[in-house]
């Protein structure tokens, strides 16, 4: 089932304002990060196998697609202060599993 159709992503679609949409997105990212804390271990840096490299590339594409969906939702609600591509890039970077690991898992 695509992420956009999952029940826990509904809060993004139901957001009435841009802040609520971003907060909902943060909740989704936290949920995913907490459920998959070792996903960073499949990065190409951790393993040279073709399967691991392909899995990491798929995860990166999926994060990009989710970031694009959230930014499009935000644009439906109102304008952005930055360009669309920059907003998508920013959200994509902030949802990096390595960043989640460093900020949430390693800092405690």
Residue pairs with C-beta under 8 A, 6 or more apart in sequence:
3 9
3 28
3 62
3 65
3 66
3 69
4 13
4 66
4 69
8 27
8 28
8 31
9 28
11 24
11 27
11 28
12 21
12 24
12 25
12 28
12 69
12 70
12 73
13 73
14 24
15 21
15 23
15 24
15 73
15 77
16 77
17 77
17 78
18 74
18 77
18 78
21 70
21 73
21 74
21 77
22 70
22 74
25 70
25 91
28 66
29 94
29 95
29 100
30 100
30 104
33 97
33 100
33 101
33 104
34 104
36 97
37 100
37 101
37 105
39 59
39 97
40 46
40 97
40 98
40 101
41 47
42 52
42 55
42 56
42 59
43 52
43 56
43 98
44 52
44 53
44 56
46 52
47 53
59 97
63 92
63 95
63 96
64 88
64 92
66 95
67 88
67 89
67 91
67 92
67 95
68 88
70 91
71 80
71 84
71 87
71 88
71 91
74 80
74 87
75 84
80 87
82 90
93 99
